């Protein structure tokens, strides 16, 4: 799985000629709020460009590899892909257990590279706790309820 925030800012490398095509920018979502691609900041040419998820050969916190510049597409705001999706709607929200205990704040989302489906949310409990104990994550399949102000993690009675 890939973290959305870790993907941002990594260089987009064209494998065919070993050149940089720009940097990974904001995630783009399809109509089901699955990650469908990324804006490419600093791409050559005019207008905004993006790469579809299926055109990415490798993506991690150090690089994004595509075959060549033909993998870059022109981005139209009126197109099928949207910039504001699931990630933007949950980032910074408080997560509570079923028992009402604070579990932390959503700091990132992790998605599957094959399908684009967001499968987990990562929680932050504050700088010091994150460093000492690490961050926890919640698998969305385990039962999560999304409200206006809070997210309730089902199965966590604490």
N, C-alpha and C positions, 0 to 999 in steps of 0.2 A: 504494500500500500504506500501511497505517496501523500505527504502532507502538503496542503495547498500553500501555506505560508513559506515552507522550505523551498518550494519550487520557484517562488517569485525572485526575480533578480539573477537567476543562474543564466549563464550564456547559452544561446542556441547555436549549436555547432552543426555545420553541414558536413556530413561524412564524406561525400563524393570528392570535394576539393579542400577539405580541412579549413574552412573559413567560418567566421562568426557571422550569423545572420541577425543578431540582436540579442535581446535579453527577454526571458519569460516575464510577462506582466500579469494582468488580472486574468482570473479564470473566466471562461465563458460557459454558459449552461444551456441545455436543451429545454424543451417544454416540460420535461419531467424533473427538472432541477438536478440532472446528472451533469457532471463535468464533461463538456464536449470538446474543449480546446482551451487555448490560451492566447491572449493578445501578445504580440511580439513587439516590445519597445525597441526603438532604434533600428527597425528593419529598413533595408535599402529601398529606395523608390518613394513614390508619393502615396499618401494616404496610410491609414492604419492597416496593419497586417495581423493575421492570426494563423495559428497552426491547429489543425484538427487533432484530436487525441489519437486517432488511428494512424496519423502520419508521424507520430513520435516513436522513434526506435528505442530510446532510453530516456528516462527522466528520474533524476534523484536530486539531492541537495547540492551537487557540484556541477551538473551539466544537463542539458537537454539536447539530444542528438536526433537530427532529422537526416533524410537522405541528401537532399539538395534544396536550392532556393525555390524549386517548383512546389515544395510542400507548403510554402507561404501563400495564404489566400487574402484577398482584400476583405476587410471587415466593414460591413454596412450595419449601422445601428438599427435599421428597419428590417434586418434579416431574421432568420429563424433562431439565431443564437443571441442570448441576452447576457449582460454584464452582471446584473444583480440577481443572485440566486440564493440557494440554501445557505451557503457559507456566510454571506453578508447578513442574512436574517438571524443567524444564531450567534455569531461572534460577539463575545462580551456578555452574553446572557448568563444569569446565575442558574446553576443546576442544583436541585434539591433531591434528596432521597425520598422514598414514599413516606418515611417517618418525619419529614420536614427538616432534616439536617442539611446544612450547606455542604456540598461536595466540591464546590469550586466554580470557576467561571470558564466558559468555553473560550479556548485560546487558539484552536485550530481544528480542521476537519481532515480526515484521511479518506482517500478514495481509491478504488480499484482501477488500475491502468487499463485493463481490458474493457470493462463495461462503463467506466466513468461514475459508477454508483458510489455515493458517499456512504461509507460503512461505519465509521467511528467518529466520535468527537473527542478531542483532547481537552483536559481540564487543567487549569492553573489554580493553585491554592495560595498564591503569593510567591514573591521572589525567593525568599529564604526556604520555604517548604519545597518549592520546585527544585532548588539546588540540593537540599539535603535528602529529600525522599523521592524526588522525580515527579513527573506528571502522570496522572491516571488518565485512562481513556475509557469510554463507554461505547460498546458495540450497539448500534442502533437496532439490531435484530433482537436485543434483549428486552426491548420494550421501553420506549421513551415517549413521553407526552409533551408536546410543545404548546406552551401558553404564551400570552402576550408579554409577560414579564419574566416568567420562570420556565425552566425545563424540568420535568419530573422524571427521574430515572427509576423505572419500575424494577422490582426485584431487589432494590437496595433499601432495606428497612431501617438502617442506622438512624 
